[in-house]
Amino acid sequence: MTICSYKRKNIFGEIIDTEIELTTIEEIAESVWYTTASIHKNVEIDEFVIMTNHMHMILIIHDNDVGVHCNQSL
């Protein structure tokens, strides 16, 4: 999944001299990502990357017991 910041503002960091300097918000987002699996028993986290204004994540949901149903005819 991809999550973008509001109005695509660089809230997670900014590029300075070809290097990304990360912000406290990025640290919070990363911390929440790593604790997600311990909070939600049916969730497994996989790869993720945080960019300056968005995040890409792979989240695996097991046993779909959260009341969400997929239309498999798509």
C-alpha positions as CSV (number, residue, x, y, z in Angstrom):
1,M,0.0,0.0,0.0
2,T,1.1,3.6,-0.4
3,I,0.3,6.4,1.9
4,C,1.0,10.0,0.8
5,S,1.3,13.0,3.0
6,Y,-1.3,15.8,2.9
7,K,-0.8,17.8,-0.2
8,R,2.4,15.7,-0.8
9,K,4.4,17.9,1.6
10,N,7.8,16.6,2.6
11,I,6.9,15.7,6.2
12,F,9.0,12.6,6.4
13,G,12.2,14.3,5.3
14,E,13.9,16.4,2.7
15,I,16.8,15.9,0.3
16,I,19.9,17.9,1.3
17,D,23.0,17.5,-0.9
18,T,21.7,14.3,-2.5
19,E,21.0,12.7,0.9
20,I,17.7,12.3,2.6
21,E,17.5,13.9,6.0
22,L,14.7,12.3,8.0
23,T,12.3,14.0,10.4
24,T,10.8,13.0,13.7
25,I,7.6,12.2,11.9
26,E,9.5,9.6,9.9
27,E,10.8,8.1,13.1
28,I,7.2,7.9,14.5
29,A,5.9,6.3,11.2
30,E,8.7,3.7,11.3
31,S,8.0,2.9,14.9
32,V,4.3,2.5,14.3
33,W,5.1,0.2,11.3
34,Y,7.3,-2.1,13.4
35,T,4.7,-2.3,16.2
36,T,1.7,-3.0,13.9
37,A,2.1,-6.8,13.9
38,S,2.2,-6.9,17.7
39,I,-1.0,-4.9,18.0
40,H,-2.9,-6.7,15.3
41,K,-2.8,-10.5,15.6
42,N,-3.8,-11.2,12.0
43,V,-1.3,-8.8,10.4
44,E,2.3,-9.5,9.2
45,I,4.5,-6.7,8.1
46,D,6.9,-7.1,5.2
47,E,9.0,-4.6,3.3
48,F,8.6,-0.9,3.5
49,V,10.3,2.3,2.4
50,I,9.7,5.9,3.6
51,M,10.3,8.7,1.1
52,T,10.1,12.4,1.7
53,N,6.4,12.7,1.1
54,H,5.0,9.1,1.0
55,M,5.5,5.6,2.3
56,H,5.4,2.2,0.4
57,M,4.5,-0.8,2.5
58,I,3.6,-4.5,2.1
59,L,1.2,-5.6,4.7
60,I,-0.1,-9.2,4.9
61,I,-3.5,-9.8,6.5
62,H,-4.2,-13.3,7.6
63,D,-7.6,-14.9,8.4
64,N,-9.5,-11.8,7.3
65,D,-11.4,-11.7,10.6
66,V,-11.7,-7.9,10.7
67,G,-15.0,-7.8,8.8
68,V,-13.4,-6.8,5.4
69,H,-14.5,-8.7,2.4
70,C,-12.9,-8.8,-1.0
71,N,-14.8,-9.1,-4.3
72,Q,-12.8,-11.9,-6.0
73,S,-14.6,-11.5,-9.3
74,L,-12.4,-8.5,-10.2
